[in-house]
Amino acid sequence: MNRTPIQRSIIALALAAACSLAVFPGDARAAAAKLPDTSKMNVLFIIAEDWSAQTPGCYGNPICKTPNLDRFCDAAVRFDSAYVQAVACNPSRTSFLTGLRPLTSRVWNNGHEMDARLPAGTLTLPELLKKKGFTTAVVGKFFHQIEYAEKQLMAFDRIESYGKPPGWKGPEPILTFPPVTRTGVKRDPAPKDKKSKAYAEWRRRNSDRYGDSGLEPEEEGDYRNAQIACALLREFAKSGQQFFLSVHQSKPHTPLVAPKKFLDLYDSAKIPDPPAPPDLKTSLYPRRLTVGNPDIFTNRQPSPKEVKEAIAAYYACVSAIDANIGMILDELQKQGLADNTIVFIMGDHGFHLGDHGFWSKYSMLEATRRAPLWVRVPGAPANGKVCRQFVEFVDFIPTLGDLVGIEVPANVEGISFAPLLVNPDQPWKKAVFLVENETNQVVRTKKYSYMTFGNGPFSEALFDLEKDPWETVNLASDPAYAKAKQEMAELLKAGWKAALPEGRSQ
Ligand SMILES: [Ca+2]
């Protein structure tokens, strides 16, 4: 049958309307929204150490001051439910830089040497970007230790403010700085040999250190890293090459010291007591209460006054990195790169700020496993919105596969969250997963967290997060929760593939 052009248009419109309604029942406009062409965009990572998602102002903290990040929120997607896959730096970074979960990467603690343990043929993010043709640059720490990643670091064209792997032949430092002059604070550097008695003594001596770093803001290593990043951005803007740049911020990792200017932003007396007071009878990690914590207060529990002072010092560290991040984002704008650069800002995992009597990371609880994450893809429809769906850091490589076309390894254990950058409210992963080691594992859904332990005072823990978000009442032996526990145990056993969004596979 022959149709007139008008008839054909009417049929086409009706078909388009039917399709969009079928795919996006509530919002036909969302069907039209999509990401722009991102294939030629640059990629900027800013990774801060040990960063509690409780702290940025735009994550709801009424005290901690993060004006630059709050402003960035207006132009990026803030992921409210972003989770790491391991409890400390080395395994978490290894996971998100390979797309493999810790039991597959075989790296689940800080002592595991990454390049000796990764499955044969594994390529890390910088290697995948290099292969794709990116110019690659790193400022400060990236992998946990240089010795763990000598082969992988060779993928960087520029290595600044960080050790060089043997045989690396790149340019000289782009900037040099005068030595620092510390005022009023005695310098007490750590002995090099971490196994020595002197190191153990130094650690004890410095266990409870927080407060004034004795440095001017411009003398801080993190500030200098930001300055180096700005210099590299100026260079990249001139050359026009597609770049990957990763910038490290060592704070708010311990020691919780910052320039006085940032400490002066806080009155420690006004800091509220942390939630979830310590309780030796129910504690999942009682040694932390009887002996000490891994990174600060390593020999004893702090007094209530010290708790408030340490939290204020941590906030000062967060404000310091906020200022540095603002400097980098301003330079990106100034150099005309902001509209062509994908920005990821994140913590490498979370941090306990006195809840449960815990400090540091190294737990399977929310304070460790949840980390701050912002992603800005220029022109993404979801920019300025909050995504409350679950994403995992193991998703970074597949996401960059979607965005800039890097080759995504077949054994990757996450999925691209690029669709959430279009519509952040669509149904997504049912659960997130993290492991502490081969026996200690956790699965978290919107309602529950369920953990197994191979050692310690409990073999299982179940928390009802809707009633008990700070995970204080272990319901594992409560008959009223027997069915919920069984379902969570089954989900943990079934693993990450069982929690993928409907219709999605790896
Ligand atoms: Ca870390």
Boltz pocket constraint, residues with backbone or C-beta under 6 A from the ligand:
constraints:
  - pocket:
      binder: B
      contacts: [[A, 48], [A, 49], [A, 50], [A, 88], [A, 89], [A, 253], [A, 348], [A, 349]]
      max_distance: 6.0
